[in-house]
Amino acid sequence: MHDLRRLLHYLGPYRRDMVLGGLLILVETFFELLIPVLMADLIDVGVMNGDMHFLMVKGVQMSICAALSLITGLLYARYAARAAYGWGAQVRKAQFEKVQRYAFSNLDHFDTSSLVTRMTTDVTVLQNAINGGFRPLLRSPVMLLMGVGLSLWMNAELALVFFVCAPILAVILFLVVRRVAPMYSRLQRSVDQLNHVVQEGLTAIRAVKAFVRGEYEEEKFQEVNAELMDTSQKTFHYAVLNLPAFQLVMYTSVVLLLWFGGNMILAGTLQVGELTGFLSYVLQVMNSLMMISNVFLLLTRSLASARRISEVLSEEVELTSPPHPVAEVPDGSVEFENVSFKYHADAAEYALSGVNLHIAAGQTVGILGGTGSAKSTLVQLIPRLYDATEGVVKVGGRDVREYDLAALRDAVGMVLQKNVLFSGTVRENLLWGNPDADDETLWAACRAACADEFLERMPGGLDSDLGQGGVNVSGGQKQRLCIARTLLKKPKILIFDDSTSAVDTATEAKIRAALSALPNVTKIIIAQRLTSVMHTDQIIILDDGRIHAVGTHQTLLAHDPIYQEIYATQMKGGEDDGSPAAQR
């Protein structure tokens, strides 16, 4: 319940709609409860005495009560819908905003498919709980208490039937809810698994078709789909038991009331109108108990969803700006002082160990190393995508933890190893780097990244549609657009994480020449190709998370065996200086 109460704080401007809806429910219930009293008088006085005037008056009164009950019910539906869907929108917004503040380490705690489910299906469950549960939650207790009270007032002897049948129904419903409660959590986890398979299958649809693995993916989907079906069937198999239990108790109560009530009428201690009105209250009371049982089931499922949503909102963001942050990065110098890092506190080994490194502002640095040597991990510590486990990372002479996160990351331009473009036009993607850039600035960045070569051939130019995730451009074109987008930031530090791997060597040379012309910008280039880094000011070789060697192309070629091996493998016996002329 704590999780649900916490989420109710997000009602915000829709709290008024919720309160009005609650008041309308109470008014509607009052009018409905008046009708059996009026009906009893209509039968016992009007019908028995043949008083048509009395019948007309009571008929009009009952019609007015029914009309007012209908109007208040319709108004409630309007306010309840606004409150439910407005609340759902606020909760989704809060989750999305929280996820945007997450560090990479926070995102490691959740599967993407699970986050999608928590923002969609789980919020829908809460909305349904408001739409389907708020009315009976307020209405049922009132109808139950007033119905029992009025039935006691009408005939205390017959009312004893309630005190026999109601506890039986309560016990049955308690057992149903107790059985179903843990099953709802398993149901939502099954939805997570289904979403995961669907997301993975659609994202990798080209690979699936290329390897002709459609049947295998269908089998995977069928497996999780069948699991979700089985879990749903088991869950709702028990959940629907409340209906037959309710009907059994209700009809048993009606039979007993008709039996005892009929005998009382024959004995002259009860009138027909009283029994008719009493039966109306019996049905209302039993119906209220049924609605309460449905509320318990809705509440049980919504509690499971509320707990999952609260986990997202309660996740403590691991990387935040300090209380009094430094708002500007003075220059692009980078230092690593005894830096060690591991992704999880309980990990057995460090991804990086004992890194000491100094990169002066304006330098161009290349990073080489085998797969898994922690090249990407090293550069991710610079914009503080992760915090160093041990040691200090400095940018501009200051510990990165002293900076305002937005200011630090704005000063660091990073072209990721996995290129990401968003649905929309080329212009919309490039404006991520600089929202105020005009066409001339955009084209200048594209020329520096050699993206103008293919953009000029596209019918729309900067306004060409890239499709979802940039499906309308090749891998190399995608890389060049990502480089152009990063250049538009005009950062003090540029990091290229193997971001020219899909570009031909001639185009890469042009990009490298354009980058070298950028003044006072520190450039860090992670690459697999030696030609990408051999002309840098210094080359860093990583081996198993440690710095193996640092030096220029000439010194490493003369003294370092790993570099010599890379050179011999890639250059195929070319000249030692690695110049373009020698390579020819």
C-alpha positions as CSV (number, residue, x, y, z in Angstrom):
1,M,0.0,0.0,0.0
2,H,2.9,2.3,0.6
3,D,3.9,2.2,-3.1
4,L,0.3,2.9,-4.1
5,R,0.0,5.9,-1.7
6,R,3.3,7.2,-3.0
7,L,2.1,7.1,-6.6
8,L,-1.1,8.9,-5.6
9,H,1.0,12.0,-5.0
10,Y,1.4,12.2,-8.8
11,L,-2.3,13.0,-9.1
12,G,-1.4,16.7,-9.0
13,P,-4.0,18.8,-10.9
14,Y,-6.2,15.7,-11.2
15,R,-6.7,15.5,-7.5
16,R,-9.8,17.8,-7.8
17,D,-11.4,15.4,-10.4
18,M,-10.8,12.5,-8.0
19,V,-12.5,14.3,-5.1
20,L,-15.4,15.4,-7.2
21,G,-15.8,11.9,-8.5
22,G,-15.9,10.5,-5.0
23,L,-18.6,13.0,-3.9
24,L,-20.7,12.2,-6.9
25,I,-20.5,8.5,-6.0
26,L,-21.8,9.2,-2.5
27,V,-24.7,11.3,-3.9
28,E,-25.5,8.5,-6.5
29,T,-25.5,5.9,-3.8
30,F,-27.8,7.9,-1.6
31,F,-30.4,8.3,-4.3
32,E,-30.2,4.5,-5.1
33,L,-30.8,3.6,-1.5
34,L,-33.9,5.8,-1.3
35,I,-35.6,3.8,-4.0
36,P,-36.4,0.6,-2.0
37,V,-37.9,2.6,0.9
38,L,-40.1,4.5,-1.6
39,M,-41.0,1.2,-3.3
40,A,-42.0,-0.4,0.1
41,D,-44.4,2.5,0.8
42,L,-45.7,2.4,-2.8
43,I,-46.7,-1.3,-2.3
44,D,-47.9,-1.3,1.3
45,V,-49.8,2.0,1.2
46,G,-50.6,2.8,-2.4
47,V,-51.3,-0.6,-3.8
48,M,-53.0,-2.0,-0.7
49,N,-55.3,1.0,-0.3
50,G,-55.8,1.6,-4.1
51,D,-54.6,5.2,-3.6
52,M,-53.7,6.4,-7.1
53,H,-52.5,9.8,-6.0
54,F,-50.1,8.2,-3.5
55,L,-48.9,5.8,-6.3
56,M,-48.3,8.7,-8.6
57,V,-46.4,10.7,-6.0
58,K,-44.2,7.8,-5.0
59,G,-43.7,6.9,-8.7
60,V,-42.5,10.4,-9.5
61,Q,-40.2,10.4,-6.4
62,M,-38.7,7.1,-7.5
63,S,-38.2,8.4,-11.1
64,I,-36.5,11.6,-9.8
65,C,-34.2,9.5,-7.6
66,A,-33.4,7.2,-10.6
67,A,-32.8,10.2,-12.9
68,L,-30.5,11.9,-10.3
69,S,-28.7,8.7,-9.8
70,L,-28.1,8.3,-13.5
71,I,-26.9,11.9,-13.9
72,T,-24.5,11.7,-11.0
73,G,-23.2,8.4,-12.3
74,L,-22.5,9.9,-15.7
75,L,-20.7,12.9,-14.2
76,Y,-18.7,10.5,-12.1
77,A,-17.6,8.6,-15.2
78,R,-16.4,11.9,-16.7
79,Y,-14.3,13.0,-13.7
80,A,-13.0,9.5,-13.0
81,A,-11.8,9.1,-16.6
82,R,-9.9,12.4,-16.4
83,A,-8.4,11.5,-13.0
84,A,-7.4,8.0,-14.1
85,Y,-5.8,8.9,-17.5
86,G,-4.3,12.1,-16.2
87,W,-2.7,10.3,-13.3
88,G,-1.4,7.6,-15.6
89,A,0.2,10.3,-17.8
90,Q,1.8,11.9,-14.8
91,V,3.2,8.6,-13.6
92,R,4.6,7.7,-17.0
93,K,6.1,11.2,-17.2
94,A,7.8,10.8,-13.8
95,Q,9.2,7.4,-14.8
96,F,10.6,8.7,-18.1
97,E,12.1,11.7,-16.5
98,K,13.7,9.5,-13.8
99,V,15.2,7.2,-16.4
100,Q,16.7,10.1,-18.2
101,R,18.6,11.0,-15.0
102,Y,19.8,7.4,-14.6
103,A,23.5,6.7,-14.9
104,F,24.7,3.8,-17.0
105,S,25.1,1.8,-13.8
106,N,21.4,2.4,-12.9
107,L,20.3,1.2,-16.3
108,D,22.3,-2.0,-15.8
109,H,19.7,-2.8,-13.0
110,F,16.8,-3.0,-15.4
111,D,16.1,-4.7,-18.7
112,T,15.0,-2.3,-21.4
113,S,11.9,-4.5,-22.0
114,S,11.1,-4.3,-18.3
115,L,11.3,-0.5,-18.3
116,V,8.9,-0.4,-21.3
117,T,6.4,-2.7,-19.5
118,R,6.6,-0.6,-16.4
119,M,5.8,2.6,-18.3
120,T,3.0,1.0,-20.3
121,T,1.3,-2.1,-19.1
122,D,1.9,-1.4,-15.4
123,V,0.6,2.1,-15.7
124,T,-2.5,0.8,-17.6
125,V,-3.2,-1.6,-14.7
126,L,-3.2,1.4,-12.3
127,Q,-5.5,3.3,-14.6
128,N,-7.9,0.4,-14.8
129,A,-7.8,0.2,-11.0
130,I,-9.1,3.8,-10.8
131,N,-11.6,3.4,-13.6
132,G,-13.0,0.1,-12.4
133,G,-12.2,0.2,-8.7
134,F,-12.7,3.8,-7.5
135,R,-16.5,3.7,-7.8
136,P,-17.1,0.4,-5.9
137,L,-14.3,1.3,-3.4
138,L,-16.4,4.3,-2.2
139,R,-19.9,3.1,-3.1
140,S,-19.7,-0.5,-1.8
141,P,-18.9,0.3,1.9
142,V,-21.7,3.0,1.9
143,M,-24.2,0.6,0.4
144,L,-23.1,-2.2,2.7
145,L,-23.5,-0.1,5.9
146,M,-26.6,1.7,4.9
147,G,-28.2,-1.4,3.4
148,V,-27.6,-3.4,6.5
149,G,-28.7,-0.5,8.7
150,L,-31.9,0.0,6.7
151,S,-32.6,-3.7,6.6
152,L,-32.2,-3.9,10.4
153,W,-34.6,-1.0,10.7
154,M,-37.1,-2.6,8.4
155,N,-36.9,-6.1,10.0
156,A,-34.2,-7.1,12.5
157,E,-35.1,-10.9,12.4
158,L,-34.6,-11.2,8.6
159,A,-31.4,-9.2,8.8
160,L,-29.8,-12.1,10.7
161,V,-29.5,-13.8,7.4
162,F,-26.7,-11.3,6.5
163,F,-24.7,-12.2,9.6
164,V,-24.7,-15.8,8.6
165,C,-24.1,-15.5,4.8
166,A,-21.7,-12.5,4.7
167,P,-18.9,-14.1,6.7
168,I,-19.0,-17.2,4.5
169,L,-18.5,-14.9,1.4
170,A,-15.8,-13.0,3.1
171,V,-13.8,-16.1,3.9
172,I,-14.1,-17.4,0.3
173,L,-13.0,-14.0,-1.1
174,F,-10.1,-13.8,1.4
175,L,-8.8,-17.2,0.2
176,V,-9.1,-16.2,-3.4
177,V,-7.2,-12.9,-3.0
178,R,-4.5,-14.7,-0.9
179,R,-4.0,-17.2,-3.7
180,V,-4.0,-14.7,-6.5
181,A,-1.9,-11.9,-5.0
182,P,1.6,-13.4,-5.7
183,M,0.5,-14.6,-9.1
184,Y,0.0,-11.0,-10.4
185,S,3.8,-10.3,-9.9
186,R,4.6,-13.4,-11.9
187,L,2.2,-12.3,-14.6
188,Q,3.9,-8.9,-15.1
189,R,7.3,-10.6,-15.2
190,S,6.0,-12.8,-18.0
191,V,4.9,-9.7,-19.9
192,D,8.5,-8.4,-19.4
193,Q,9.9,-11.6,-21.0
194,L,7.5,-11.3,-23.9
195,N,8.4,-7.7,-24.6
196,H,12.1,-8.6,-24.4
197,V,11.8,-11.3,-27.1
198,V,9.6,-9.0,-29.3
199,Q,12.0,-6.1,-29.0
200,E,15.1,-8.2,-29.7
201,G,13.5,-9.9,-32.7
202,L,12.3,-6.6,-34.3
203,T,15.6,-4.9,-33.6
204,A,17.7,-7.7,-35.1
205,I,15.2,-8.5,-37.9
206,R,17.8,-8.0,-40.6
207,A,20.2,-10.5,-39.0
208,V,17.3,-12.9,-38.5
209,K,16.5,-12.8,-42.2
210,A,20.2,-12.9,-43.2
211,F,20.8,-16.1,-41.2
212,V,17.4,-17.6,-42.1
213,R,16.5,-17.9,-38.4
214,G,12.9,-16.9,-38.6
215,E,11.6,-20.3,-37.4
216,Y,14.0,-20.2,-34.4
217,E,12.7,-16.7,-33.4
218,E,9.1,-17.9,-33.8
219,E,9.9,-20.8,-31.5
220,K,11.4,-18.4,-28.9
221,F,8.3,-16.2,-29.2
222,Q,6.0,-19.1,-28.9
223,E,7.7,-20.3,-25.8
224,V,7.4,-16.9,-23.9
225,N,3.9,-16.4,-25.4
226,A,2.8,-19.8,-24.1
227,E,4.3,-19.0,-20.7
228,L,2.4,-15.7,-20.5
229,M,-0.8,-17.5,-21.6
230,D,-0.4,-20.2,-18.9
231,T,0.4,-17.7,-16.2
232,S,-2.6,-15.6,-17.2
233,Q,-4.9,-18.7,-17.3
234,K,-3.7,-19.8,-13.8
235,T,-4.0,-16.3,-12.4
236,F,-7.5,-15.5,-13.7
237,H,-8.7,-19.1,-13.1
238,Y,-8.5,-18.4,-9.4
239,A,-9.5,-14.7,-9.7
240,V,-12.9,-15.5,-11.3
241,L,-13.8,-17.8,-8.4
242,N,-15.2,-14.8,-6.6
243,L,-18.2,-14.7,-9.1
244,P,-19.6,-18.2,-8.4
245,A,-18.9,-17.8,-4.7
246,F,-20.9,-14.5,-4.7
247,Q,-23.7,-16.1,-6.7
248,L,-23.9,-19.1,-4.4
249,V,-24.1,-16.9,-1.3
250,M,-26.5,-14.4,-2.9
251,Y,-29.0,-17.0,-4.1
252,T,-28.8,-18.9,-0.8
253,S,-29.6,-15.7,1.0
254,V,-32.6,-14.9,-1.3
255,V,-34.0,-18.4,-0.8
256,L,-33.7,-18.2,3.0
257,L,-35.3,-14.7,3.0
258,L,-38.2,-15.9,0.8
259,W,-38.6,-18.9,3.1
260,F,-38.6,-17.0,6.4
261,G,-40.2,-13.9,5.0
262,G,-43.1,-15.9,3.4
263,N,-43.7,-17.6,6.7
264,M,-43.7,-14.2,8.5
265,I,-46.2,-12.9,5.9
266,L,-48.5,-15.9,6.5
267,A,-48.2,-15.3,10.2
268,G,-49.1,-11.7,9.7
269,T,-45.9,-10.3,11.2
270,L,-44.5,-8.9,7.8
271,Q,-46.1,-7.1,4.9
272,V,-45.4,-7.9,1.2
273,G,-44.0,-4.4,0.6
274,E,-41.6,-4.8,3.4
275,L,-40.3,-8.1,2.1
276,T,-40.0,-6.6,-1.4
277,G,-38.0,-3.7,-0.1
278,F,-36.0,-5.9,2.1
279,L,-35.1,-8.1,-0.9
280,S,-33.9,-5.0,-2.7
281,Y,-31.6,-4.2,0.1
282,V,-30.4,-7.8,0.2
283,L,-29.4,-7.6,-3.5
284,Q,-27.7,-4.2,-2.9
285,V,-25.8,-5.5,0.1
286,M,-24.7,-8.6,-1.8
287,N,-23.8,-6.6,-4.8
288,S,-21.7,-4.3,-2.7
289,L,-19.9,-7.3,-1.3
290,M,-19.3,-8.5,-4.8
291,M,-17.9,-5.1,-5.8
292,I,-15.7,-5.1,-2.8
293,S,-14.3,-8.5,-3.8
294,N,-13.6,-7.1,-7.3
295,V,-11.9,-4.1,-5.7
296,F,-9.6,-6.4,-3.7
297,L,-8.6,-8.2,-6.9
298,L,-8.0,-4.9,-8.7
299,L,-6.1,-3.6,-5.8
300,T,-4.0,-6.8,-5.5
301,R,-2.9,-6.5,-9.1
302,S,-2.4,-2.7,-8.9
303,L,-0.2,-3.2,-5.9
304,A,2.1,-5.5,-7.9
305,S,2.3,-2.9,-10.7
306,A,2.7,0.0,-8.2
307,R,5.7,-1.9,-6.6
308,R,7.3,-2.3,-10.0
309,I,6.8,1.4,-10.9
310,S,8.1,2.5,-7.4
311,E,11.3,0.5,-8.1
312,V,12.0,2.7,-11.1
313,L,11.1,5.9,-9.2
314,S,13.0,4.9,-6.0
315,E,16.2,3.9,-7.8
316,E,18.9,6.2,-6.4
317,V,20.7,7.9,-9.3
318,E,24.3,7.0,-8.8
319,L,25.8,9.9,-10.7
320,T,24.7,13.4,-9.7
321,S,26.1,16.9,-9.7
322,P,27.7,18.0,-6.4
323,P,26.0,20.6,-4.2
324,H,28.1,23.5,-5.5
325,P,29.3,22.3,-8.9
326,V,31.9,23.9,-11.2
327,A,29.9,25.3,-14.2
328,E,32.6,25.5,-16.8
329,V,35.4,23.3,-18.1
330,P,38.5,25.5,-18.6
331,D,40.3,23.3,-21.2
332,G,40.5,19.8,-22.7
333,S,43.3,18.3,-20.6
334,V,42.7,14.8,-19.2
335,E,44.4,13.0,-16.4
336,F,44.0,9.6,-14.9
337,E,45.6,9.2,-11.4
338,N,45.8,5.6,-10.2
339,V,42.4,4.8,-11.7
340,S,40.8,1.4,-11.3
341,F,37.2,0.5,-12.2
342,K,34.8,-2.3,-12.1
343,Y,31.2,-2.3,-13.3
344,H,29.8,-4.0,-10.2
345,A,30.9,-3.6,-6.6
346,D,30.9,-7.3,-6.1
347,A,32.8,-8.1,-9.4
348,A,35.8,-10.4,-8.9
349,E,38.1,-8.4,-11.2
350,Y,38.6,-4.8,-12.3
351,A,37.9,-3.8,-15.8
352,L,40.6,-1.1,-15.5
353,S,43.5,-1.4,-13.1
354,G,46.1,1.2,-12.0
355,V,45.7,3.6,-14.9
356,N,48.0,6.7,-14.9
357,L,47.7,8.9,-17.9
358,H,48.2,12.6,-18.9
359,I,46.7,14.1,-22.0
360,A,47.5,17.7,-22.6
361,A,44.9,20.1,-23.9
362,G,44.8,20.2,-27.7
363,Q,46.7,16.8,-28.1
364,T,45.5,14.1,-30.5
365,V,45.8,10.7,-28.8
366,G,45.2,7.2,-30.2
367,I,44.1,4.2,-28.2
368,L,44.8,0.7,-29.4
369,G,44.1,-2.7,-27.8
370,G,42.6,-6.0,-28.3
371,T,38.9,-6.8,-27.9
372,G,38.0,-6.6,-24.2
373,S,41.0,-4.5,-23.3
374,A,38.7,-1.8,-21.8
375,K,39.3,0.9,-24.4
376,S,35.6,2.1,-24.3
377,T,35.5,1.8,-20.5
378,L,38.5,4.1,-20.2
379,V,37.0,6.9,-22.2
380,Q,33.5,6.6,-20.6
381,L,35.1,7.8,-17.4
382,I,36.0,11.1,-18.9
383,P,32.4,12.5,-19.4
384,R,31.5,10.6,-16.2
385,L,29.2,8.1,-17.7
386,Y,30.6,5.9,-14.9
387,D,32.6,7.0,-11.8
388,A,36.0,5.5,-11.2
389,T,36.0,2.9,-8.4
390,E,39.4,4.0,-7.3
391,G,41.6,6.9,-8.1
392,V,40.7,10.3,-9.7
393,V,39.8,11.3,-13.3
394,K,40.5,15.0,-14.0
395,V,39.3,17.2,-16.9
396,G,40.7,20.7,-17.1
397,G,42.7,20.1,-14.0
398,R,39.7,19.3,-11.8
399,D,38.2,16.1,-10.6
400,V,35.2,15.2,-12.9
401,R,33.1,14.8,-9.8
402,E,33.4,18.5,-9.1
403,Y,31.7,19.6,-12.3
404,D,28.0,20.1,-13.1
405,L,27.2,16.9,-15.1
406,A,25.5,18.9,-17.9
407,A,28.5,21.2,-18.2
408,L,31.0,18.4,-18.2
409,R,29.2,16.3,-20.8
410,D,28.6,19.4,-22.9
411,A,32.3,20.0,-23.0
412,V,33.0,16.4,-24.1
413,G,31.8,15.3,-27.6
414,M,31.6,11.5,-27.9
415,V,30.9,9.4,-31.0
416,L,29.9,6.1,-29.6
417,Q,31.0,2.7,-30.9
418,K,27.4,1.9,-31.6
419,N,26.1,4.7,-33.8
420,V,22.6,6.0,-32.9
421,L,20.4,8.1,-35.1
422,F,16.8,8.9,-34.3
423,S,13.7,8.8,-36.4
424,G,13.3,12.0,-38.4
425,T,15.3,14.0,-40.8
426,V,19.0,14.6,-41.1
427,R,18.5,18.2,-39.9
428,E,16.7,17.0,-36.8
429,N,19.5,14.6,-35.9
430,L,22.2,17.2,-36.5
431,L,20.5,19.8,-34.3
432,W,21.1,17.5,-31.3
433,G,24.6,18.9,-31.5
434,N,23.6,22.5,-31.7
435,P,19.9,23.4,-31.6
436,D,20.6,26.9,-32.9
437,A,22.8,25.9,-35.9
438,D,21.8,27.4,-39.3
439,D,22.1,25.7,-42.6
440,E,25.6,27.0,-43.2
441,T,26.9,25.7,-39.9
442,L,25.2,22.3,-40.5
443,W,26.8,22.0,-43.9
444,A,30.2,23.0,-42.5
445,A,30.0,20.2,-40.0
446,C,28.9,17.7,-42.7
447,R,31.8,18.7,-44.9
448,A,34.3,18.1,-42.0
449,A,32.7,14.7,-41.5
450,C,32.6,14.0,-45.3
451,A,28.8,13.6,-45.0
452,D,28.2,16.2,-47.6
453,E,29.2,13.7,-50.3
454,F,26.1,11.6,-50.0
455,L,23.8,14.3,-48.6
456,E,24.1,16.4,-51.8
457,R,22.9,13.3,-53.7
458,M,19.8,12.8,-51.5
459,P,16.6,14.5,-52.8
460,G,15.9,16.3,-49.6
461,G,19.4,17.2,-48.6
462,L,19.3,18.1,-44.9
463,D,15.6,17.5,-44.8
464,S,15.9,13.9,-46.0
465,D,14.1,11.4,-43.9
466,L,16.4,8.9,-42.2
467,G,13.7,6.4,-41.2
468,Q,13.5,4.6,-37.9
469,G,17.0,4.5,-36.4
470,G,18.6,5.7,-39.6
471,V,17.7,2.7,-41.7
472,N,17.8,4.7,-44.9
473,V,21.6,5.2,-44.8
474,S,24.5,2.8,-44.7
475,G,26.7,2.1,-41.7
476,G,29.5,4.4,-43.0
477,Q,27.0,7.2,-43.7
478,K,25.6,6.7,-40.3
479,Q,29.0,7.1,-38.7
480,R,29.7,10.3,-40.7
481,L,26.4,11.9,-39.6
482,C,27.2,11.0,-36.0
483,I,30.6,12.6,-36.3
484,A,29.0,15.8,-37.8
485,R,26.5,15.9,-35.0
486,T,29.3,15.7,-32.4
487,L,31.4,18.4,-34.2
488,L,28.4,20.8,-33.9
489,K,28.7,20.7,-30.1
490,K,32.2,22.5,-30.5
491,P,33.5,20.5,-27.5
492,K,36.8,20.9,-25.8
493,I,37.3,17.1,-25.9
494,L,36.4,14.9,-28.9
495,I,36.2,11.1,-28.3
496,F,35.9,8.8,-31.3
497,D,35.2,5.2,-30.1
498,D,36.0,3.2,-33.3
499,S,33.7,5.6,-35.1
500,T,35.3,5.3,-38.6
501,S,35.4,1.5,-38.8
502,A,32.8,1.5,-41.6
503,V,34.4,4.3,-43.5
504,D,36.9,3.7,-46.3
505,T,40.6,4.7,-45.8
506,A,40.4,7.6,-48.2
507,T,37.3,9.1,-46.5
508,E,38.9,8.5,-43.1
509,A,42.0,10.4,-44.2
510,K,39.8,13.4,-45.1
511,I,38.0,13.3,-41.8
512,R,41.3,13.0,-40.0
513,A,42.7,16.1,-41.8
514,A,39.5,18.1,-41.0
515,L,39.8,17.1,-37.3
516,S,43.5,18.1,-37.2
517,A,42.5,21.6,-38.2
518,L,40.3,22.0,-35.1
519,P,42.2,24.4,-32.7
520,N,42.5,23.8,-29.0
521,V,40.4,20.5,-29.1
522,T,41.7,17.4,-27.4
523,K,41.0,14.4,-29.7
524,I,41.0,10.8,-28.4
525,I,40.7,8.2,-31.1
526,I,39.9,4.6,-30.3
527,A,40.6,2.4,-33.4
528,Q,41.3,-1.0,-34.7
529,R,43.2,0.2,-37.7
530,L,46.7,1.4,-37.2
531,T,46.3,4.0,-40.0
532,S,43.7,5.8,-37.8
533,V,46.1,6.5,-35.0
534,M,49.7,6.3,-36.3
535,H,49.9,10.1,-36.9
536,T,48.6,11.1,-33.4
537,D,50.8,12.9,-30.8
538,Q,50.8,9.8,-28.7
539,I,49.5,6.3,-28.9
540,I,48.2,4.4,-25.8
541,I,48.2,0.6,-25.9
542,L,45.8,-1.1,-23.5
543,D,46.2,-4.8,-22.6
544,D,43.7,-6.5,-20.2
545,G,42.6,-3.2,-18.6
546,R,46.1,-1.9,-18.0
547,I,48.3,0.5,-19.9
548,H,50.9,-1.5,-21.6
549,A,52.7,1.3,-23.4
550,V,52.5,5.0,-24.3
551,G,54.5,6.7,-27.1
552,T,54.6,7.9,-30.6
553,H,54.4,5.7,-33.7
554,Q,58.1,5.7,-34.2
555,T,59.1,4.9,-30.6
556,L,56.5,2.1,-30.2
557,L,57.5,0.6,-33.5
558,A,61.1,0.6,-32.4
559,H,60.6,-0.8,-28.9
560,D,57.1,-2.3,-28.2
561,P,56.5,-5.9,-29.3
562,I,52.6,-5.6,-29.3
563,Y,52.7,-2.6,-31.5
564,Q,55.2,-4.3,-33.8
565,E,52.9,-7.2,-34.1
566,I,49.9,-5.0,-34.9
567,Y,52.0,-3.1,-37.5
568,A,53.3,-6.3,-39.1
569,T,49.8,-7.8,-39.3
570,Q,48.0,-4.7,-40.7
571,M,50.7,-3.0,-42.8
572,K,51.9,-6.3,-44.3
573,G,55.5,-5.4,-44.4
574,G,55.2,-1.7,-45.2
575,E,57.8,0.8,-44.5
576,D,58.6,1.5,-40.9
577,D,57.4,5.1,-40.9
578,G,53.9,4.0,-42.0
579,S,53.5,7.0,-44.3
580,P,51.0,6.9,-47.1
581,A,53.8,6.9,-49.6
582,A,55.4,3.9,-48.0
583,Q,52.1,2.1,-47.9
584,R,51.7,2.6,-51.6
